[in-house]
Amino acid sequence: MRGKIKLMLMAILALSCSKEGFRTERGLDYSYGRNIPHDKIVLGSRLQNPYTTENMTKALHSLYSTRADRVDVKTTDLYVRFLPSDQSQYDQLRSLGLDLMDHPMDYDIVVEGDWYHDPDVPAEDVTWQYAVVPRNFKFPEIRYEILDECYISENDPGTRSDGIDWAAVERESYILTGNEAMLAAPLTRADQKVTPSGRITIEDEDYKGGQPFGVAGVRVSCNSFVKTAHATTDRDGYYQMDKSFASDIRYRLVFKNEKGFSIGFNLVLVPASVSTLGKSSPEGVNMTVTKDSEDKLYRRCVVNNAAYDYISRCNSDDMGIDPPPSDLRLWIFNGMEASSAVMLHQGSLLRHELIEEYLGKFSRLIEYFLPDITIGTKGVDSYASIYSSTCHELAHASHFSKVGTSYWNRYILYVIDSYIKTGGMTYGDGSGSDAGYCEIGEMWAYYLESKMYKERYGGSFPTFGTSYWFRPQIFRFLDERGLPQSKIFSVLGEDVTSRDELETALTLAYPNKREVIQQVFSRY
């Protein structure tokens, strides 16, 4: 685990206290989103919700005065807000599949942003979470308030054969509630609503000539008032929503990836960061993220793609290694250089006298937020550098999947204890009873990081980590002589906790490579 873990953990508290787009044409837009703020959302006045059952009924009568009495507009959805008391209650809501927002959906947004915290809720608590749920939703025992009863025609099976043009009714409701300015001009007389679709891409100036490629597996969410929709980008960044809209809508990227990891945090207590894409046409947003884009958005997209690619390759047809655990939490810290794979959300050590003595009140903070991987990006703005660090920590996460928490606890404690005793050496000096845990773990992570970097960017094999007391070049030597990462990883079990045990395990597993194995261990 790279960097100074103490500084990484202490930075969390400090960082947690820190502080309109336009319509696009089809195709990639290199300028869209450049000037959208990504700090706190500033709300304006409350607006009339055109989707309330009452307002949709009025709109129906306005357009179909002679037929409306024969159509029963019944509530399909409830617009609600929840106030989770802690992280576990928040996670419970997420587990129910709710699309939660930390800001109300029926307010004008004066200044766009990535997050909001209700001023009536203490800053250290979870803020109100807004959602739209089916009318028969079974509410958990979490504080909630029903704000509106709503009618969304797509959620009413009866609209398929009732002869009503519900797109026209929806537009009429916008007009009657004073929201006409939000309506987009219909493409044709019959086409009054549009299904948003588009593509989100990113540039890596050192990869394939800098040509844009997809931001993969990330959720694109959108809403106009309480009508929400979402989609997941495919490997090439394309998405298409599951509902159609008549009005301009707000778009955002939610960094909860289909590969089972999330990127947080959002300066508030959420496991997956949100980057707003602002308000745009219901046709969809097409956007290319570059180094000149907003900083947090760029780095989130880079880490997202690095993790997506890494996990996609953890199969028998490619790298042949175990993937990281599911529900992996990655945090990005722009004010830090250090990265780590502490694996706390996966159950690694939290409460130990050494950690409590070492971190004091910060140990409780870490226990509360529970990151697995942290990526420090201070002074780093290249895709390649962030990609490299992310692969390193994910290599640790794969190792964790194989060896479990007991192994990892001793690994973490060695690093912390060595840091204290040696006056700040990142991995200590290799002495101590558990130095072997660090040696094996870092050899593996630096080797795999180097190999993935070379496979992506070409050139000579990088020398990441070769200046430390452990020797990742051992694995490179073996790889070049017929023992690739899949075979090396296969022996990295919980019983391999030292260099000697590693040599023995490799020799037993691959006796036909005994001479090569002995040669490289003698050389380094």
Summary of the structure (lengths in Angstrom):
residues: 524
radius of gyration: 26.2
end to end distance: 21.6
largest distance: 92.1
contacts: 1745
relative contact order: 0.11
helix: 37%
strand: 18%
